[in-house]
């Protein structure tokens, strides 16, 4: 992900979520040095992921696929990239939060090996107040011989 990608990413974010991240949040993630990656097809951004890594832990902060591109395995590709990056950074576990109403994302994370470990009450804004978050985690196997950069695109 590059600064020049942020307008396209913001358009996807606005189309995918009723309470989207702002342009500024993505800009700040880039400035903070988080792992920010895009998934492209024919030079068009169709998905992205943001990963924070510190203290042996990784946190998937955002993972999104353009609504018109969902259901084609793109989310799994972005998730796989985020997990590869977490391993490369030698993280021992990966965390994420997901809305209980986002059953498609929950199924993806379950199938990838994440487990529900708790809830964060009133975490997300919602149309009728706040919505809890399901906290999920995955223990990563000991790192092997990863190379940099793991190859998926830019």
N, C-alpha and C positions, 0 to 999 in steps of 0.2 A: 504494500500500500504506500502510495506517495501522496504528497499534499495535493497534487493535481487530480488525484482520484476522488477527493472528498466530496465534490459536488455530485458525482454519479452515485457514490455511496450514500450520501444524504437522500437522494431521490429514492433509492431502494429502501432505505430505512423508513422514510415517510410512507411508502406504499405498503410496507410489511407490518408495521406496528401502529396501534392507536396512540401509543405514548413513546415516540421514537427518541433515540439519542439525537443530540444536536450536532451540527457541523463542528462546533467548538469542542465537544467531547471527543470526537474523532481526532481533531487537530491536537488536543492535549495528550491523547494516547500516543500519537506519533512522537510528539515532543518529549514524552516521558521515556521513550525507548521501548515501549511494549512491542511485542511481536504482532504486527498488523499486516495481514496478508489478504490479497484479493484472489478470486477465482475468475478467470476470463474465458470467454469463448468468442472467437473471431474478433479479438481486440475490444470486446465489450465486457465490462464488469457485470457478473451475474451473482456473485456472492462474496462474502468476506468473513474474516474472523479476527478477533482481538484477544491476545493472551498476555497475561501478566505473570512473571515468574520471579520469585524471591524466596529465600530461606528454604530451599528444597521443596517448595510447593508452587504449583501453577494454578491459575484461575482463568477459566474461559469467561471473558467479560461480555463478549458479543459474538454470536455466530448467526449469520443471516444469509438467505438465498432469496433472490428476487421472486416475488409471488408467481410470476408467469413461468419460472424455471423450477419451481418446487415439484417434488415427487419424481425426480429423475436421478437421484443419487448424489446430487451436488452437495447437499448438506453433509452427507457421509464423507465426501472428499475433503471438505473444509475441516470437519472434525478430525479426520485422520491427520491432516497437516498440523493442526493444533497439538495433537498428541505426540506426533513426531518431534515437534519443536520443544515440547515439555521434556521429552526424553533427552533430546540433545542438550538441554540446559541442566540435565541430571535431576530433574524434579522427581520426587518420590511419589507424589500424589497430585491429582488434578481435581479441582472443585469447580462447580458451576451452580447457578440458580436458574430455575425454570418456573414459569407460571403453571399451576395445576391445570389450568384450562388449555394449555398447549400440549395436547395429548400426542401430537405428531412428533414434537421434539422429545418428549419423555420417552416415546417408543424408540427413537433413534439412540438416545443416550443409554437406555436399558440394553439395547442390542449391542452397543459398543463396550459394555462392561461396567457402566456406572451403576452405583447403588444409591438409593435414597438414604441419607444419614440424618436428616432433620428438616425443620421448617423455619422460615423467617417470617414471623407474623407481620402483616401489613407492609410488605416489602415493596410491592409494585403499585403504582397508581392504577386505578380502574375506573370504569364508567360510573360505577355506583359506590365510590369510596376506594378502599385499598384492597389488594389481593395478596395473599400469602405467597411466599416462594417455597418451592421444594428445593432443598439443598441436596446435591448429588456429588458423589466423589468416586474416584477410581484410583486404586493403587497401581503404580507403574512397576513393571519388572525392572530389575537391575539393568542399567544401560549396557548395550553391547558396543559395537564399533560403528556408531553413527558417523556419518560424514556431513560436512556443512557445504553448501546448504542442502537440506533434504529436498529432493526435486519434485515439484508439483507445478511450478510456474513462478510468478513473482510475488 
